Amino acid sequence: MSRRVRVLILLALTLVGACLVFCYPPYSLAAYEQRSRTVYDREDNLICYSLSQDETFRFDCTKEEVDPIYLEMLLASEDARFYTHLGVDPLALGRAVIRNLLTQSITSGASTLAMQVVRRLSRNPRTLASKLKEALGATVLTCREGRDFVLRLYLTLAPFGANIEGVKAASLKWFGHLPDHLTPAEAALLVALPRAPEAIRPDRHPKAARFYRNEVLRLAVRQGVIRQDILEAATQEELPIRIRPLPRTAYQLGLLAKQQEQPEVHTFIDASVQHELIKVAEHYRSEHQDGSTLCAMVIDLRDNSVAGYLGSTSLEESYLDLPHALRSPGSSLKPFIYALAFEQHLLHPKTIVADTRSLYGTWEPRNFSRTFKGQISAAQALCLSLNIPALKVLAKVDPASFFTRFNQGRERLVLPPKATPKLALALGGLGISLYDLTELYAMLNRDGLWVKSQLFAGDKQESLRLLEPTSARAVFETLKMTQRPPLYSLLNEVSYKTGTSYGYRDALALGSLGCYTVGVWTGKPDNSPNPPKTGFTNAAPYLFEILSNLKRDSIFKVKLPPVDALSEDAPLTLKELNEKPALRLDPNLLRLEFPLGGELISPDSEGYINVRFKGGVEPIYLTVNGIPQSDPHFFRPQSDGVHHLSLIDSEGHAVGADFTVQLPHSENEQN
């Protein structure tokens, strides 16, 4: 045969080989691509997961995530020449053929890691034809993808008993920790298990598991991976006796993680902060057995990250992602109304505001306490969360301007369909999520600079100045004077505010201390009333519990000059609030026709008092003495005395009246 012919034959063989490698598809990566979704905290601890489509724990795993001793034992035991062959080991193959021919039976195999991976990908029956396909597939896979990816596929797909696949899932399920730190005995068990996952499961067949584990350890000694003394200690180590449950300390984050492109999602959650939230959740759950729940989040201003995220007290109460649910903020938007008024030089913390009875058309808003404070400073009105001053300040700022300002950058404030911004914004007449609300309070702590909180690794960095530094700082410092919950009177550096929505459906507390800003919401996930729980009584204690337990650092703040809202005294033009005239009567506004207030009323023959009203946007809700009623047109009083009635429509407009009820004598005696 001439040299030219030999060259042509070699070229032809090379071409055929190249076609096989790059054109022939002997395997599919579907099993790898359909792995479990996993969510990790900033230290790469698993905090949430979901099973793969075929109901398997199949977690992606790279060689960098595994203890080196495991990799050394794996290669020594399964594929010693992994880094020198192209998917098929000729030496091992030749040795296996000779042994099998001599014994006239299959006593020795030659499966490399790449061949085992192809077997897991193809799921073909174990026949000679399948072996040939696996050999071809292993060569193609190694040439196409490289050895590191082959190893990654093995670490992700290798079977470990039950529905566990991959070294990471196996280490978590059998040992309760990630595989980045394994004892020699643990590493040896993980090397041995894929040989016969069900036959040597340590929880069912401990003798078989111990035998094969120790075989791997002895081979590791012969190959120089471990010393003899380590072998002796490792063979005495106890085997795991059960499959462990995996942690789900942030289940609702798993719901959010579905929006991410990759199945493996890394967050900025701080394990110590998350632990504190879980403790508070357990505390809340032990004290409340009424179907209500608590959700919370913590922002770390040092790196603008979400350091803690609690979707609910437990999955028994709710699977919903409550921090992202739209809820009424109650009074918790009032600080931003005052801050905008400070910035626009319409108000100063020492400006005197009249907290007196005021009419807006036929709407007569009341304070939560049903009393008035008279002449009071703006700072005191904010700390006491008085409604009348807040409405007067918002009227000066203009509801539309307020709505536009705080919806910059993203849609935070959400109105009902076709509704327009009105004064009811000050009392919670809109929707906002706890997530967005907490970011706004963090903005106050940053002197008016809003920064998008980093929840997932790779989140886009965004920032926007929503308030001037002096106005934000003035409000932040003012909120330090808000009344503390019982047991926390000494935490006088906490800047915080509470909020309670109509019908006690939402109780909120948001505040900052040091480098952390925390938001807490309590209520019922189905939005049903939860009287008499308020932001101060039901949310603030847990806010302070969280803040008091966090190991916080202070953050650097620039010293601002004592000008504008930070000046010692209000300028002459702002000694008193120059109020706008009352709003003109809107014929479509909610109006109460009976009772009007001040009357002595007795129920009808069936024990009911009828309520008459006009206008308003359906649905309209009725409360009597703070208790929601099933129908806005009537209620049944249970006792004599003064009653307070309130009606509120879907746009947040409210009307009310105080009157005295006198029950019939016989019914009064029964009560």
Secondary structure, 3 states (H helix, E strand, C coil): CCHHHHHHHHHHHHHHHHHHHHHCCCCCCHHHHCCCEEEECCCCCEEEEECCCCCCEECCCCHHHCCHHHHHHHHHHHCCCCCCCCCCCHHHHHHHHHHHHHHCCCCCCCCCHHHHHHHHHHCCCCCHHHHHHHHHHHHHHHHHHCHHHHHHHHHHHCECCCCEECHHHHHHHHHCCCCCCCCHHHHHHHHHHHHCCCCCCCCCCHHHHHHHHHHHHHHHHHCCCCCHHHHHHHCCCCCCCCCCCCCCCCHHHHHHHCCCCCCEEEECCCHHHHHHHHHHHHHHHHHCCCCCEEEEEEEECCCCEEEEEECCCCCCCCCCCHHHCEECCCCCCHHHHHHHHHHCCCCCCCCEEEECCCCECCECCCCCCCCCCEEEEHHHHHHCCCHHHHHHHHHHHCHHHHHHHCCCCCCCCECCCCCCCCHHHHHCCCEEEHHHHHHHHHHHHCCCEEECCECECCCCCCEEECCCHHHHHHHHHHHHHCCCCCCCCCCCCCEEEEEECHHHCEEEEEEEECCEEEEEEEECCCCCCCCCCCHHHHHHHHHHHHHHHCCCCCCCCCCCCCCHHHCCCCCHHHCECCCCCCCCCCCCCCEEEECCCCCEECCCCCCCEECEEECCCCCCEEEECCEECCCCCEECCCCCEEEEEEEECCCCCEEEEEEEECCCHHHHHHC
